[in-house]
Amino acid sequence: MKKRKKVKFTVQLEPVDPALLPAPNLLQSGFWLAFKESSGWKPLSFMIHCTADGHAMDVPLFVLCRPLAAGYGIAYIPHGPAPSQPLPGRPCDCLEALSKALKPLLPDKTLFIRFDVPWGTTGEFNFPEALCRPLKKAVYDVQPPDTVIIDLSPSAEELLAGMKPKTRYNTRLAEKKGVRVYEAGPEELPRWYGLYQETARRDGISIHEKEYYERLFHSADKSAPTDKSASADNSADNAAAGSFAGQTPLLHLLFAEAEGTLIAGLIVAVFGTQAYYLYGASADQMRNYMAPYALQWEAMNLAKREGALSYDLFGIPPANDPSHAMYGLYRFKTGFGGEILHRPGSYDYPLKFFTYRVYRLAEAARTWYYKSFRKRDKRHTSQQQKQDTEK
């Protein structure tokens, strides 16, 4: 990959009411700030006035701050900054200049700024250019760096034709087996959460408490327009104007049933012309009904009806590697077609170097426990339970 030249970035930050800022994506929106505030984060919002390589640009920025022990805290920027045009030079030059400008505007004892930048590269094995010092690769990626983006502009027939044959077959098989997909109200979240807990136990993943997902829907309902069809009709106009200011996503809880039994469910968000698959769950039983395929197909069609032009499947393993523990997830999501996007992942800009190193060691230990030891222990428990059942 050709090495980029170093470019000097001049950055000024202007605090702005989040409702007055354009929101380039769901995680860089006033809605997401308000939702995370309900979970204990302190939101900040700015307009970045940036000059680089002779070009001036204004970029919105939404920042989340979280307090830790002893008065310390962290700052997190999910999927930002998100400029409307490619940045010149190296990504680290932009993020370093931005971090220096942001530092005096953060709480005094902020340990570091963590970025999950939204830009990346496409292609099966075409990984993004690594970021560089003084930024450090985070111990773990908060947002999944690798994902599949499906273009929803083709017709339904063309979307089906763009799927891999096995995925198309399973999608139709679910229909033949009588899988019924329908939209449920937020009051049905406890039923979905029961499935989600089942999925977490099976796959060894950590999930939030049920109240977290209830707050998500409550945040959307509290500020959503009363006429959802009018919002969908206006979404394309808002996108064309380059602004999603004050816009709230349309959240949907989709259920899949067969023989009167709930066997799968997912949460999808439609935000302007972008749709996101946020959370999915499925039962251990009746897996041969292929309900997750029917769910994703309905989610794509629903998003298309509401004006979305793209559907983000929100996370896959980095490569087509059969030895990867989540290879099944890779096959499932890439089977729907679309384009693979590789982002750099989470990077930190340390502000308190010694304390940051201590925090990093603690974070590494916690990550090892939850992502390695706990998963291994759960797999062992599951295998033991299976053996006991077979005795």
Secondary structure as GFF3:
##gff-version 3
##sequence-region A 1 391
A	DSSP	beta_strand	9	15	.	.	.	ID=ss1
A	DSSP	three_ten_helix	18	20	.	.	.	ID=ss2
A	DSSP	alpha_helix	30	37	.	.	.	ID=ss3
A	DSSP	beta_strand	42	52	.	.	.	ID=ss4
A	DSSP	beta_strand	55	67	.	.	.	ID=ss5
A	DSSP	three_ten_helix	69	71	.	.	.	ID=ss6
A	DSSP	beta_strand	73	78	.	.	.	ID=ss7
A	DSSP	alpha_helix	91	102	.	.	.	ID=ss8
A	DSSP	three_ten_helix	103	105	.	.	.	ID=ss9
A	DSSP	beta_strand	110	116	.	.	.	ID=ss10
A	DSSP	beta_strand	121	122	.	.	.	ID=ss11
A	DSSP	beta_strand	136	137	.	.	.	ID=ss12
A	DSSP	beta_strand	146	151	.	.	.	ID=ss13
A	DSSP	alpha_helix	156	161	.	.	.	ID=ss14
A	DSSP	alpha_helix	165	176	.	.	.	ID=ss15
A	DSSP	beta_strand	180	184	.	.	.	ID=ss16
A	DSSP	three_ten_helix	186	188	.	.	.	ID=ss17
A	DSSP	alpha_helix	189	203	.	.	.	ID=ss18
A	DSSP	alpha_helix	210	223	.	.	.	ID=ss19
A	DSSP	alpha_helix	228	240	.	.	.	ID=ss20
A	DSSP	beta_strand	250	258	.	.	.	ID=ss21
A	DSSP	beta_strand	261	271	.	.	.	ID=ss22
A	DSSP	beta_strand	274	282	.	.	.	ID=ss23
A	DSSP	three_ten_helix	287	289	.	.	.	ID=ss24
A	DSSP	alpha_helix	291	305	.	.	.	ID=ss25
A	DSSP	beta_strand	310	312	.	.	.	ID=ss26
A	DSSP	alpha_helix	327	334	.	.	.	ID=ss27
A	DSSP	beta_strand	339	342	.	.	.	ID=ss28
A	DSSP	beta_strand	346	350	.	.	.	ID=ss29
A	DSSP	alpha_helix	353	368	.	.	.	ID=ss30
A	DSSP	pi_helix	369	373	.	.	.	ID=ss31
A	DSSP	alpha_helix	374	390	.	.	.	ID=ss32
###
